[in-house]
Every structure is written in structure tokens, then in C-alpha cells.
Amino acid sequence: MSKLTDVPKRILIGRALRSDKLGETLLPKRIALPVFASDPLSSVAYAPGEVLLVLSVAGASAYAFSPWIAVAVVVLMFTVVASYRQNVHAYPSGGGDYEVATTNLGPRAGLTVASALLVDYVLTVAVSISSGIENLGSAIPFVVEHKTLCAIAVIVLLTLMNLRGVKESGKLFAIPTYVFVTGVFLLLIWGAFRGLVLGDTMKAPTADLTLHAEQGGLAGFALVFLLLRAFSSGCAALTGVEAISNGVPAFRKPKSKNAGTTLAFMGGLAVTMFCGIIVLALATNVHMAENPAKDLLDNGTPVGAGFTQEPVISQVAAAVFGGGSLPFVVLAAATALVLFLAANTAYNGFPLLGSILAQDRYLPRQLHTRGDRLAFSNGIVLLAGAAAVLVYLYDADSTKLIQLYIVGVFVSFTLSQVGMVRHWNRHLAAEKDPAKRRRMHRSRAINAFGATFTGLVLTVVLLTKFTHGAWVALLGMVIFFVTMSAIRRHYDRVADELAADDTPDDGVVRPSRVHSLVLVSKVHKPTLRALNYAKLMRSDTLEAVSVDVDPADTRALRDEWERRGIEVPLKVLASPYREITRPIIDHVKSLRRQSPRDAVSVYIPEYVVGHWYEHLLHNQSALRLKGRLLFTPGVMVTSVPWQLDSSEAAKLRARKRAEWNAPGAVRRGPVTQPKKEKPASQSKKDKAAAKP
Amino acid sequence: MSKLTDVPKRILIGRALRSDKLGETLLPKRIALPVFASDPLSSVAYAPGEVLLVLSVAGASAYAFSPWIAVAVVVLMFTVVASYRQNVHAYPSGGGDYEVATTNLGPRAGLTVASALLVDYVLTVAVSISSGIENLGSAIPFVVEHKTLCAIAVIVLLTLMNLRGVKESGKLFAIPTYVFVTGVFLLLIWGAFRGLVLGDTMKAPTADLTLHAEQGGLAGFALVFLLLRAFSSGCAALTGVEAISNGVPAFRKPKSKNAGTTLAFMGGLAVTMFCGIIVLALATNVHMAENPAKDLLDNGTPVGAGFTQEPVISQVAAAVFGGGSLPFVVLAAATALVLFLAANTAYNGFPLLGSILAQDRYLPRQLHTRGDRLAFSNGIVLLAGAAAVLVYLYDADSTKLIQLYIVGVFVSFTLSQVGMVRHWNRHLAAEKDPAKRRRMHRSRAINAFGATFTGLVLTVVLLTKFTHGAWVALLGMVIFFVTMSAIRRHYDRVADELAADDTPDDGVVRPSRVHSLVLVSKVHKPTLRALNYAKLMRSDTLEAVSVDVDPADTRALRDEWERRGIEVPLKVLASPYREITRPIIDHVKSLRRQSPRDAVSVYIPEYVVGHWYEHLLHNQSALRLKGRLLFTPGVMVTSVPWQLDSSEAAKLRARKRAEWNAPGAVRRGPVTQPKKEKPASQSKKDKAAAKP
């Protein structure tokens, strides 16, 4: 009767809305690079230093291994980048690792990846901000003397910005990122120039210190273990690579191709910067230790607890540009800024992932709809709170926090690559075209190599870092996993409970008559409105009900009722204990007992107020009554609002809230999503169901 | 049509309810005494010591004045008791000082008294518990080493007990109170016996210490000021006397007579104990100082900060019974217990006063109805929180807290006695019978003397204690006064806004047609129920509305709609931003624009859940939508509940909550209150209005 007439109105409403909001715009590659790559590029600020720190355990001689470790990290980076280029072509909908794992390995694997990513986001905030503070502190000493305080202040600042809904502008990201990249490249080029062409000796601030080897003269298995530890620390440079796979919809067409190109570009930049910094660090004789207070010696005596160990980038910059010079300060500032922006990516990624998880019913449903300000706010606050706790517990020490960081990332990498292998297996079983098959074989080989390599790294990371803190990350993952499973089970159970039968009655009682009650306390405008509305609805019986709390008020009510000649009969319920709720509940229940097949409709006038404190003064009894009525079967409760003058203020506030921009809007791209790929079994079911 | 038929049902419902609840029982005098008098009687534990403390400023020689001060306190006590006996006969409804002041002096005076009483309750808790801890500490040293901690622990314990709603059993009060009174009397008698008959020398633990006089050799004006200060400290013994005037309804008949007798008895006990303790303290050479660390000297050297100054009762008990003996410990325990019970009276009095104030619209309305558990809980928590803050700020030192205590009490006394004088004036103007006139003259004289005396004491207290802490209490009173005035103004303003006109339309638009919408997301039982109910209500148009958040879900919904052949037309609203609220609000607004004189009724299925966390998973979008809909004029919102299985648990919890006993129920007496006396002008208006 009305299906066809829906279409014109829908198009009308749809177009109207879309033109109202100036919406998200698609990103060109030059803007997409900073937006998505700020996390991996900024990792370059701490990853090289981590390598040197671990190697220092065996003394300065072990630094000679660092180029080899850099090479290993570079190979891993190329592998991961190549693997993810397959991802972005195969899954252009932006589901990322979670989608790949769920589709190919099943829901439990997907949930594992989701838990790992959630933990990862928290640690991105903690590590990036701590490292940013450390880099900033090389230019501003005050900051580093109050590391934890400043770090938590930055977390609070980012939280407030995101709660308010600052639109994540692509340009906002581009500038600091390009300044940082340019700065590092200038550093490398100038350092190479001075060292190779001019022949200068550049000395890092720690060049004259010596390292006390905690375990000097390592050989054999112990040395290999140490090298593996150093390597797994260097893998911190890979964090954030997967973000592009989540953001494919935001690219301009051809989306997958552009995403893949950006990935490659990012990988290239990252490895260049990583290797360059390691080389310069060795050339300028940087000395860094895990326990600088004990193991760094100045003329044989330990430097003690007052010594601040600057990050490797800042030491190299001091050697190449000169400590305190303009390029030095600019680079320190840009590094800190890029790291803070990298933390901001987590604020945007967290709700995005939450929305996808909510769609699959692993998180409360209201996270799924866009622009749900309150739900996003809760997620953002949770993220910030968890990060702040970690920062506090670990004294904003990026080295300690990185030990927790890498686990989640590599769980995600490994499962996603394994999933891709299964993806190609599945497609190879169905595909006949030899050209396509060749490409699929190649892709599968890349993903298989990637899966093996990242799986190995994951094992190494677990082995070497478990006691150093990785167990905390694993614990976090387990907590997320268990909670999300429980939420899913709840929703499934409720869905079963609510599923309508196919019986003629649909499993639902069909009442035949309805009795209406209007709750009144005195005759004023809200009461009269409620009576008018109730009379409109033409129920089988209608009566007004009042509770005798104060005899004087009741008498006045009756008198006024008579005076105005209101036709609706007024029933007064006694209330010896001056309660409101119980007499009404009892009355409703007695009505239901008399006529069990009839429904009861209760009309309650409700004041719409403007300020939060006014809620304390109005509607409390009504709310409590409503709550109790809802437990009674066969009852529906109608609120008849009366907007007080003060509610205008609240209306304006609600309108403003509705125009709030959800974080991460830029990354999601516009709303019309291409259909997600379904596993073979499910798409067959869908095809069967869709037949008319 | 139905006014006469209300009566039988009302009687029926009324009787049924009253027999359900086993209700409050009326109190015989022997139980009423402990219930109402525990506060004044327990003041005896600290008031004598306060007198000695203040006098010690002028050295031990000033102790000689203490008997005179005791006499002054006794006279004041008799005056106040005699005055309040007039109160209980003239105002037997239990309104207390607030009612007397409001009725006779106007609403502002009444509000002042109310503010003073509220501050008084907070300080009763703080002072009684601190003093109880000090007395307990004389038997258990651990307690006194962690005074603040133990005091706050006791506050928390009492709060939990009251939140849970332990029925204030009269017997629970009686035993510790009688043990305390008996114990003190035994102390006095045995002390008198040993001292006068046996001729023993009883030495208090501080007998051998000497006092360093901070201002030795005082004379003239300064000495008088000091004596006045000591006197006003001794007035702490009067706190709580007015409680009986609040509790007259709880006595057995003849209520006023019994209340008056109990007052007299209580006064007698209190003065006897007060004087007896002062005498014994002097006889056993108790030395107490305001700053014991500096001013108590042991062989010329100050005792220092480690010294614990025991309360006077425990020092006297140590001298008479022997420190550590069984009677000593029993008395210490009974004293502490009685003080904790006195604090509990505040937990019961606060909500009682709150209920009366709410009836006059000075506090949120829901405090007025009995058994409103949530409102009472809020009040109890507020009281406990304020008391805990004070205890923390003043280190649980009862001496410092008492400086704040006395102001509120005497504001209340003075205003109440002045009000009584006006009361008698008014009655004398109307009364002709000479016998009654003579009695009224006598009562007026008593109240006038009481008013003068308490007014003087109030001035003395303000002068002597303002800088010592009384300003804090005054600040609290001002805050309460301002808040309550603001609440009253708000209610008055809203009442004006809502008052129905006398125009034919009653100032309210009368819509002629109604359009119903049912919100659906998928076809399950709650949806079917909502559709059934909406169909019952027979509105002019009815349609089902869904928002297209997920194309797959919408397609499934349409298919199911067709398959079941549901007659209600289904309209799908587009939502490019995956919001639910805005498309629906826009649709409703467009309906209203098309037909401005019609009402719109929106049916929203609502899940009734069992556990708090389930609220996070359901209904969130519905709640937000409801909130926005209520701002739109001409709209009513109907919740059609679906009780999930888990809601059974919540139903049971709600039933249990309904059977909760409100604190202070014992004191209020049963519900049928005699009519409150109205001021002359208002009762004339009532008589005029009541004419048919």
C-alpha cells in the first residue's frame, strides 16, 4: 500500500540531509600520507634508540651489531608493507585486520585481533605521548623534570579536544608530519655531508661517556637472545602500519591503488629514516643504556639518578646541528608534535573500531551509529583513562611502555596475514583465469612469507619481553576479549528471547480493550493538556487518578474539578503512608486482574526543564512511578510533556550537540559503503533468502 | 457521576494498606526518654570538660569559678526545659521549632531556624562521634591514635545502617542510655561515698600535672569575658533538648502531657549529672587545658604533642573506680555508645526535617513523601559527607568542633521562644476565659524569660566563639538559607507558569486529531506488541517508521513486513549519517508543520532489563530519541515495555525497596496527623474559601 510511495520521500529526505552537512571529503595522497602515516613515521623517533638501549647490555662493542638489526627491521618493514598492499586491494571496505581475520579465520580470531587492536590504541597514546614529552624535554628541560605530569596534561588536552569534536583536518596533520620528515632528512643529509664531504667529527652529547656492560662478553645463545631482544625492540618502528588498511574508503579513486601507493611510500620513508638514524648514531658515538644511572659512566663513575638520557634523535641532532641551535629546536618540536598527532590517531581509531565491533554486537549498539556523541565520549574517556593510568604507573618512560606495545601489533599482523593466506586459498579454489591465478599465487606467497616472518617475530617478542611487561598487554587483551564475548552472548540470548514466532498470534498477546488513566495532582496546564491528549486517543474507558497525599490539596483538586466541570471522572486513591507509587501500582494491578485481556495506558504529565539541577526538583516521582509501571505486564506509559520556559536553553544545547563532528569522520570516508565481502557459506544463505 | 462511589473503595484500599504494614507503634515514656533524650544526656560527656578547658586559660585557680558556671548552666537548662514544656502543649503536631517560628514570626524566620537545625544535625554527628571516639580511646588506646580514621569509620558504619533502613528500635536506644545514666549515677554516688564517708583521696590521672596559665592574673573585663566563654562552652549540654518537641506525635496519649513530663525528667537527669561531674572533677583534681601540649606541665616541662588528654568523665571514672577496672571500661563503652546513638538521632531527624521543608517547597518535592528511599538516601549521604568533611578538617577534635556547635542550637532556641511569646500574645488577644488567661500569662512569662536568656546566651556565644569557629556554622546556615530560598522561588515561578487560566480554553490548545507513529527496527516481539497497542488506541492515522541505518537490515525488515502481511504501513526514513534521532525528529516536525492543530503520538518499544549494566546495552538510542521528542510541542511519547527475562530480578529488588523502613519512622508516629494550626489571617481565608 505504501512501499512505492516511500521512494520519492526517501530520496527527498536523503538529499536534503546530505546537503545540510558539508560532510567528509575524500583525501588526496599527499594529505592521506600524513593522516595515516604519522604513527609509523613517528615511531622512528624511538625505535632506533630502543635497539641501542638493548644492545648496550653487552657493552659498546655490541653496537656493531646494530646495522644488522636495522637490516632485519628493514626487511620486516618491506614484508609487512608488501603484505598490506595485498590487504588493501582485497578488502577495500576499510574493515582492516579485524575484517580479514573474522572473514577468513572465524569470529574468535577476529575478536582476538580486535582485543589486540584496542590494547594497541591505548598503548599508542601512552608510548607516543611519553616519547613526545621526552623529545620536547630535550629542548625544554622543565618538561623532562616533570615527565609524568606533563604527559598526563597532554593526554587531558587531547581528550578535551576530541570530546569537543575538533574536526580532524587533514591539513592539520600534514604540516607537522612534513616538517618532521623534512627535518630528519635534512639531518641525515647534513650529517652525511659533514661527515663524508667535510670530514667533521661530530660528537653526540654522550660520546665521552662509557658503557658498563652488565653482561659483557656474551657469546653463543645468550648473544643471540640479546640480538633478538634488540630486534624486537626495533620492531616498534612498525606500529601503525595497518592504519591505512582501515582507511581505504577515505582515499580518492582508485582507492585501493592509491592506498597501496601510499603504503609503499610510507614504508620507504620509514626505513630510510630508521637506517639513517642508526648510522648517524654510530657515527657520532651515541651511548645509551637501559639503566643509565648505573651503566653510563663518566670517567669511571656512574652518572647517577639525576642524569637525563636524551632520545637518540635529539642526540644526533645535537651532534649534527649543534645543541640548542634553531634546526635542533625546530626538529625537537616537530618530533614532539608528530608524536602527539600519532597519539591522536588512536583517539580517532578507537571509536572507528568500536563502531565496527558494535555492528557485530560485541559492544553496545549505540557505538554503531555515527554522531552518537555520548557513546563516543565514553569511549574516548575510557581510552584516555587507561593511557593515563599506564603513564602514571610507568613514570612516562617510553622504554618501559614499549615493552607492552609490540605484542598487540604483532598479534594483529600475524592473524591478518594468515587470514589473507586463507583468503587466497579460497579464491584460488574458485578462480579459473590463469592471469588472475598467477597474481593470486604471488599475493599468497607474499602474505605467506609475511605471516611466517611476523609469526616468528611474535614468538620472539613474547619470549623476550614477557617478563619485561608484555604480560600486562596480554592481560588487557584477555579482559577485552572476555567482555566482548559476554556482550555478544547477551545480545544473542536477548535476540532469541525476542524473536517473533511464526504462529498466527506471533507469540504475542493481542489485547482487545484498553483502559486509560491520567495521573493528576492539581489542575494546571500540564494536567489539562494530558487530559486533552488522553481524550483524543479514544480508549474504552478513561479516568483521572490522583493520590491523596495531602488532604488539603485533594480537597482543592476536587473543588477545582467540579468548578470547571471536567467530564473525565476523578478517582482519588488513599495513601496512608504518603507514598505515590504504591497506590497507583496497586490500582493498575487491580484493573488488570479484573480484565486480564485488556491493556492499561497510563498518561503521566512530564515537565521538560532547561537545567540539570531542575531535574532534581521535578519529575522524580513520575520517573520512579514509570519505572515501576514498566514492570507490570500489559501496561504502556505515555509521557505528555509540558515545556517549561527554561527548556528553551536545553533545546539550543541539544541542537548544538547534534551538529558535533564525530572523531575519525575523516578516516571513514563518506557513508555509502560498498558491500562487505561475506564468507562463501553466508553469501549463499543470503542469496537464498533474497529470492522473492 | 463517581464522587460518591470513591468512598467505599477508598476505605477499602486504605484499610488494606494499613494492615499490610505493621506500622509504627507509639512510645511509652520509659522508651521515649532514651529515644529523644540520648542527645542531651550524652552532651554531659563533653560539656563539663569544655568548661574546665576554657577556664584553664587563666590557670588552675580559675577552676574555682566552675561551680558558679555550673549553676548558670543549670538555671539555663531549667529555663529551656520549662519553655519547651509550653511548646509541646501548644504545638503537639511535632513541627518543632520550625513550625513555631514559621507560624508566629513568618517564613523567613522559619527558614532561618530550619537552616540552623540542618547545620545543627551535621554538627551533632561530627561532635558526638568525635567525643565518642575520645571516650572509647580511654579504654582502647589504638582508637585514639587514629582518631580521624576511626571517627570516619563510625560515620560510614552509621550511614550504611541508615541507608539499609534498620528500624530505629526504641529498645535499641533504651539499653545503652540507661546503662550510661546508671553508670554516671553510680560514679557520682560512689565518688561521694568514697570522698565524704570513707575519706579516700581520689586522684585523677592528671592530678599531678600543673597548668601553665596562658593569661594568668586576669581580672575585670577580661576575666568576665573568660567566664562567659566558659559558660557558653558549658551550654553545649543543652543541645538536643528540642528533639522532644519534634516527637510529640510518637508519645502515647495524653501526648503533650507525657512529652512534657519526659522533658522535665530529662532536664533533671542532665543537670544532676552535669553538676556531679564538675564537682567530682574538682574533688579529684582534674587538670585540663585547651592546648595540653604546651600548657600542661609535668614537673615544669610541657607534656608535648604525644600526650593524649582524656575526657573528663573518663578521668573522674579512673579516679573513682580505678583506671582499667571493669566499671571504668563499662562506663567508657556505654559513654561511647550513647554518643554514637546521639549521632544516630541526627540521621533520623535530618530526613524528618527535610520532609517538612519539602512540604513547604523549600526542598525537592520528593522528600515529602514517606518511604521515598532514594530521596532519603540522598539526604543521609549528604549529612554523612558533610560531617565527615568536618571531622577530617578538625582532626576529630571534639573541642574544636563544639565551637561550631552551639550557634545553631541557640539561634533555634531564641527564635522559637520569641515565636512562642507572639503565640501567647495572639491567643491572649482572643481568649476571654480568666482561668485560661492566667495560664497563658504564666506561659508567656516563662517563654519571655527563656527568650531573653537564650538571646543573651546567643549573643555571648557569637561574641566569644565567632573567631574560634562559629563563623563556619554561620556560613553553613547562610548556604542552606540561600539554597532553600532559591528552590522555593523556583517552585513558585513554575506554579505561576503552569496555573491554568479561567478562559474557556483553560489556556491550553485542544488538538482535534492525532497521528500515531510506531518506531520499529526489526520484526520481533516487542515490535509486534507496540503495533498491537498502537492499533488499540484508535488514532486518526497510524504508520510504522523505521530508519535506514543498515541497508541489509532494512531489506530484511521490508521482507518480513510483507511476509507477515502487517496492515500498518511501513515508512523507511533515509539516514546517510547512520543517525537515528535526527531523521525521526525531522519526520515528526514535518507532520506537525502539515497539520499544526494535530497531535503526534510516538510509540517506542522499550526493554525492561534486570541488571544495571544491561542498561548500557539497550534502550540508549530510544532514551535519547525520547529526550529530543519531548522538546517538540504537540508530541506525546508512549513507552511500550517488553519485560526481558532478566527483569524478574529487578522486579524483586524493587519490591524489597518498597518495603524499606524510612529512618525516623518511629519518631514521626503514625500518619493521621491532627490539623496544623494556621496563623489567624490564613485560617480566615480558608474559612471563606470553604464556604460552599
HADDOCK unambig.tbl for C-alpha pairs under 7 A between the chains (distance, minus, plus):
assign (segid A and resid 1 and name CA) (segid B and resid 569 and name CA) 6.90 0.50 0.50
assign (segid A and resid 2 and name CA) (segid B and resid 569 and name CA) 6.05 0.50 0.50
assign (segid A and resid 6 and name CA) (segid B and resid 571 and name CA) 6.21 0.50 0.50
assign (segid A and resid 6 and name CA) (segid B and resid 572 and name CA) 6.83 0.50 0.50
assign (segid A and resid 10 and name CA) (segid B and resid 573 and name CA) 6.02 0.50 0.50
assign (segid A and resid 10 and name CA) (segid B and resid 574 and name CA) 5.64 0.50 0.50
assign (segid A and resid 13 and name CA) (segid B and resid 574 and name CA) 6.52 0.50 0.50
assign (segid A and resid 14 and name CA) (segid B and resid 574 and name CA) 5.36 0.50 0.50
assign (segid A and resid 14 and name CA) (segid B and resid 575 and name CA) 6.64 0.50 0.50
assign (segid A and resid 14 and name CA) (segid B and resid 576 and name CA) 6.61 0.50 0.50
assign (segid A and resid 18 and name CA) (segid B and resid 576 and name CA) 6.79 0.50 0.50
assign (segid A and resid 364 and name CA) (segid B and resid 616 and name CA) 6.56 0.50 0.50
assign (segid A and resid 364 and name CA) (segid B and resid 617 and name CA) 4.70 0.50 0.50
assign (segid A and resid 365 and name CA) (segid B and resid 617 and name CA) 6.42 0.50 0.50
assign (segid A and resid 366 and name CA) (segid B and resid 620 and name CA) 6.63 0.50 0.50
assign (segid A and resid 366 and name CA) (segid B and resid 621 and name CA) 6.44 0.50 0.50
assign (segid A and resid 369 and name CA) (segid B and resid 578 and name CA) 5.17 0.50 0.50
assign (segid A and resid 369 and name CA) (segid B and resid 579 and name CA) 5.54 0.50 0.50
assign (segid A and resid 370 and name CA) (segid B and resid 577 and name CA) 6.11 0.50 0.50
assign (segid A and resid 370 and name CA) (segid B and resid 578 and name CA) 5.46 0.50 0.50
assign (segid A and resid 370 and name CA) (segid B and resid 579 and name CA) 5.87 0.50 0.50
assign (segid A and resid 371 and name CA) (segid B and resid 579 and name CA) 6.71 0.50 0.50
assign (segid A and resid 498 and name CA) (segid B and resid 524 and name CA) 5.64 0.50 0.50
assign (segid A and resid 498 and name CA) (segid B and resid 525 and name CA) 5.25 0.50 0.50
assign (segid A and resid 498 and name CA) (segid B and resid 526 and name CA) 6.96 0.50 0.50
assign (segid A and resid 499 and name CA) (segid B and resid 524 and name CA) 4.94 0.50 0.50
assign (segid A and resid 499 and name CA) (segid B and resid 525 and name CA) 6.11 0.50 0.50
assign (segid A and resid 500 and name CA) (segid B and resid 524 and name CA) 4.59 0.50 0.50
assign (segid A and resid 500 and name CA) (segid B and resid 525 and name CA) 4.99 0.50 0.50
assign (segid A and resid 508 and name CA) (segid B and resid 525 and name CA) 6.47 0.50 0.50
assign (segid A and resid 508 and name CA) (segid B and resid 529 and name CA) 6.44 0.50 0.50
assign (segid A and resid 510 and name CA) (segid B and resid 532 and name CA) 6.27 0.50 0.50
assign (segid A and resid 513 and name CA) (segid B and resid 536 and name CA) 6.77 0.50 0.50
assign (segid A and resid 514 and name CA) (segid B and resid 536 and name CA) 6.73 0.50 0.50
assign (segid A and resid 523 and name CA) (segid B and resid 500 and name CA) 6.98 0.50 0.50
assign (segid A and resid 524 and name CA) (segid B and resid 498 and name CA) 5.59 0.50 0.50
assign (segid A and resid 524 and name CA) (segid B and resid 499 and name CA) 4.91 0.50 0.50
assign (segid A and resid 524 and name CA) (segid B and resid 500 and name CA) 4.58 0.50 0.50
assign (segid A and resid 525 and name CA) (segid B and resid 498 and name CA) 5.24 0.50 0.50
assign (segid A and resid 525 and name CA) (segid B and resid 499 and name CA) 6.13 0.50 0.50
assign (segid A and resid 525 and name CA) (segid B and resid 500 and name CA) 5.01 0.50 0.50
assign (segid A and resid 525 and name CA) (segid B and resid 508 and name CA) 6.46 0.50 0.50
assign (segid A and resid 526 and name CA) (segid B and resid 498 and name CA) 6.97 0.50 0.50
assign (segid A and resid 529 and name CA) (segid B and resid 508 and name CA) 6.43 0.50 0.50
assign (segid A and resid 532 and name CA) (segid B and resid 510 and name CA) 6.24 0.50 0.50
assign (segid A and resid 536 and name CA) (segid B and resid 513 and name CA) 6.78 0.50 0.50
assign (segid A and resid 536 and name CA) (segid B and resid 514 and name CA) 6.74 0.50 0.50
assign (segid A and resid 537 and name CA) (segid B and resid 537 and name CA) 5.59 0.50 0.50
assign (segid A and resid 537 and name CA) (segid B and resid 538 and name CA) 6.27 0.50 0.50
assign (segid A and resid 537 and name CA) (segid B and resid 539 and name CA) 5.73 0.50 0.50
assign (segid A and resid 538 and name CA) (segid B and resid 537 and name CA) 6.29 0.50 0.50
assign (segid A and resid 538 and name CA) (segid B and resid 538 and name CA) 6.26 0.50 0.50
assign (segid A and resid 539 and name CA) (segid B and resid 537 and name CA) 5.73 0.50 0.50
assign (segid A and resid 569 and name CA) (segid B and resid 2 and name CA) 6.26 0.50 0.50
assign (segid A and resid 571 and name CA) (segid B and resid 6 and name CA) 6.36 0.50 0.50
assign (segid A and resid 572 and name CA) (segid B and resid 6 and name CA) 6.95 0.50 0.50
assign (segid A and resid 573 and name CA) (segid B and resid 10 and name CA) 6.13 0.50 0.50
assign (segid A and resid 574 and name CA) (segid B and resid 10 and name CA) 5.68 0.50 0.50
assign (segid A and resid 574 and name CA) (segid B and resid 13 and name CA) 6.58 0.50 0.50
assign (segid A and resid 574 and name CA) (segid B and resid 14 and name CA) 5.54 0.50 0.50
assign (segid A and resid 575 and name CA) (segid B and resid 14 and name CA) 6.79 0.50 0.50
assign (segid A and resid 576 and name CA) (segid B and resid 14 and name CA) 6.67 0.50 0.50
assign (segid A and resid 576 and name CA) (segid B and resid 671 and name CA) 6.32 0.50 0.50
assign (segid A and resid 577 and name CA) (segid B and resid 370 and name CA) 6.04 0.50 0.50
assign (segid A and resid 577 and name CA) (segid B and resid 671 and name CA) 6.51 0.50 0.50
assign (segid A and resid 578 and name CA) (segid B and resid 369 and name CA) 5.09 0.50 0.50
assign (segid A and resid 578 and name CA) (segid B and resid 370 and name CA) 5.49 0.50 0.50
assign (segid A and resid 579 and name CA) (segid B and resid 369 and name CA) 5.40 0.50 0.50
assign (segid A and resid 579 and name CA) (segid B and resid 370 and name CA) 5.84 0.50 0.50
assign (segid A and resid 579 and name CA) (segid B and resid 371 and name CA) 6.74 0.50 0.50
assign (segid A and resid 608 and name CA) (segid B and resid 630 and name CA) 6.90 0.50 0.50
assign (segid A and resid 616 and name CA) (segid B and resid 364 and name CA) 6.57 0.50 0.50
assign (segid A and resid 617 and name CA) (segid B and resid 364 and name CA) 4.73 0.50 0.50
assign (segid A and resid 617 and name CA) (segid B and resid 365 and name CA) 6.49 0.50 0.50
assign (segid A and resid 620 and name CA) (segid B and resid 366 and name CA) 6.61 0.50 0.50
assign (segid A and resid 621 and name CA) (segid B and resid 366 and name CA) 6.40 0.50 0.50
assign (segid A and resid 630 and name CA) (segid B and resid 608 and name CA) 6.88 0.50 0.50
assign (segid A and resid 630 and name CA) (segid B and resid 641 and name CA) 5.79 0.50 0.50
assign (segid A and resid 631 and name CA) (segid B and resid 643 and name CA) 6.62 0.50 0.50
assign (segid A and resid 631 and name CA) (segid B and resid 651 and name CA) 6.59 0.50 0.50
assign (segid A and resid 636 and name CA) (segid B and resid 638 and name CA) 6.68 0.50 0.50
assign (segid A and resid 636 and name CA) (segid B and resid 639 and name CA) 5.85 0.50 0.50
assign (segid A and resid 636 and name CA) (segid B and resid 640 and name CA) 4.91 0.50 0.50
assign (segid A and resid 636 and name CA) (segid B and resid 641 and name CA) 6.60 0.50 0.50
assign (segid A and resid 637 and name CA) (segid B and resid 638 and name CA) 5.45 0.50 0.50
assign (segid A and resid 637 and name CA) (segid B and resid 639 and name CA) 5.31 0.50 0.50
assign (segid A and resid 637 and name CA) (segid B and resid 640 and name CA) 6.80 0.50 0.50
assign (segid A and resid 638 and name CA) (segid B and resid 636 and name CA) 6.67 0.50 0.50
assign (segid A and resid 638 and name CA) (segid B and resid 637 and name CA) 5.46 0.50 0.50
assign (segid A and resid 638 and name CA) (segid B and resid 638 and name CA) 3.94 0.50 0.50
assign (segid A and resid 638 and name CA) (segid B and resid 639 and name CA) 6.20 0.50 0.50
assign (segid A and resid 639 and name CA) (segid B and resid 636 and name CA) 5.84 0.50 0.50
assign (segid A and resid 639 and name CA) (segid B and resid 637 and name CA) 5.32 0.50 0.50
assign (segid A and resid 639 and name CA) (segid B and resid 638 and name CA) 6.20 0.50 0.50
assign (segid A and resid 640 and name CA) (segid B and resid 636 and name CA) 4.92 0.50 0.50
assign (segid A and resid 640 and name CA) (segid B and resid 637 and name CA) 6.82 0.50 0.50
assign (segid A and resid 641 and name CA) (segid B and resid 630 and name CA) 5.83 0.50 0.50
assign (segid A and resid 641 and name CA) (segid B and resid 636 and name CA) 6.59 0.50 0.50
assign (segid A and resid 643 and name CA) (segid B and resid 631 and name CA) 6.65 0.50 0.50
assign (segid A and resid 651 and name CA) (segid B and resid 631 and name CA) 6.62 0.50 0.50
assign (segid A and resid 671 and name CA) (segid B and resid 576 and name CA) 6.25 0.50 0.50
assign (segid A and resid 671 and name CA) (segid B and resid 577 and name CA) 6.51 0.50 0.50
